[in-house]
Amino acid sequence: MTVTALADEFQSHRPRLFGLAYRLLGSADEAEDAVQDAWLRFSGADRAEIDRLGAWLAKVVTNLCLTRLTSARARRETYTGTWLPEPVITSDGTLGPLESAEQREAVSVAMLVLLERLTPTERAVYVLREAFGYGHREIAGVLDLGEANCRQLYRRAVRRIADEEHRFEPAPELQEELVTSFMNAARDGDLAGLEKILAADVTFFSDGGGKVSAALRPIEGRDKVVRFLLGISERYLSGITFTTAEVNGAAALIAWEGRQIVSVAAVEQRDGLITEVHNVLNPQKLDFVQRQLTAS
């Protein structure tokens, strides 16, 4: 098989592999690296020894990501401030079809944050089962574990996530309207507008990664979040424009300084009120979404 034919065959699997790697890592850049490493392994492998290419590639990518997760967890323990996943525009199918509430929830920022609480192996089992529909026997083959062990890891992962007080409740029909209202109120310093759309127990998370100014700890409670947003409006929003886009399966707020994205804010809602804001300001984490939105 020629190099071109090999590349074409691999390319047909690339979107699925990227979606798998991103769900495992929470980082678009690292997911791209993992997929590229998988290509290098595939291009150097004996094609005759690969029975089912999709399964073979999924195993390669999963194990590459497990290696990365181990080192990533160590880095995140010393990360400056709150760690949030890299935002990804999903309206173009980058993470695959998101046609149901369950599919959107699986790639939401809130869910990716919850997955950080799992061990790397638990996360792999959970993602392969929930997002890709793998059976426990298939998962066992991917991870070189016993089927019974995979079942136990999956039950443990589900329990750890389900036990969390927070559960994302998707309501796509309200998301765009809510994000637009949030954008207008924050931009205009509208106290009443903010109080109207923020839940009493709202929490605001900022991820600057030590690269830009950001709140190092979550801001909890409507009064504190409102004061924080009003302060931002007064000091930092001159020359900033806003747009909305589908990020990680839901409407999100994009802040621009000229042609440069300076933040992406995803919101979670409950009963028509914003319960969480996940605001990514770390420039390194905005590179991927910048490329997505400015590609021509």
Salt bridges, closest charged atoms under 4 A:
GLU9 OE2 - ARG47 NH2 2.56
ASP29 OD1 - ARG291 NH2 3.63
GLU30 OE2 - ARG75 NH2 3.04
GLU32 OE1 - ARG291 NH2 2.99
ASP37 OD2 - ARG68 NH2 2.74
GLU105 OE2 - ARG167 NH2 2.94
GLU116 OE2 - ARG76 NH1 2.69
GLU116 OE2 - ARG123 NH1 2.66
GLU122 OE2 - ARG156 NH1 3.38
GLU122 OE1 - ARG160 NH1 2.79
ASP144 OD1 - LYS59 NZ 2.96
GLU147 OE1 - ARG137 NE 3.70
GLU147 OE2 - ARG151 NH2 3.30
GLU164 OE2 - ARG117 NE 3.62
ASP188 OD1 - ARG187 NE 3.13
ASP201 OD1 - ARG270 NH2 3.31
ASP207 OD2 - LYS285 NZ 2.61
GLU276 OE2 - HIS166 ND1 3.32
GLU276 OE1 - HIS278 NE2 3.10
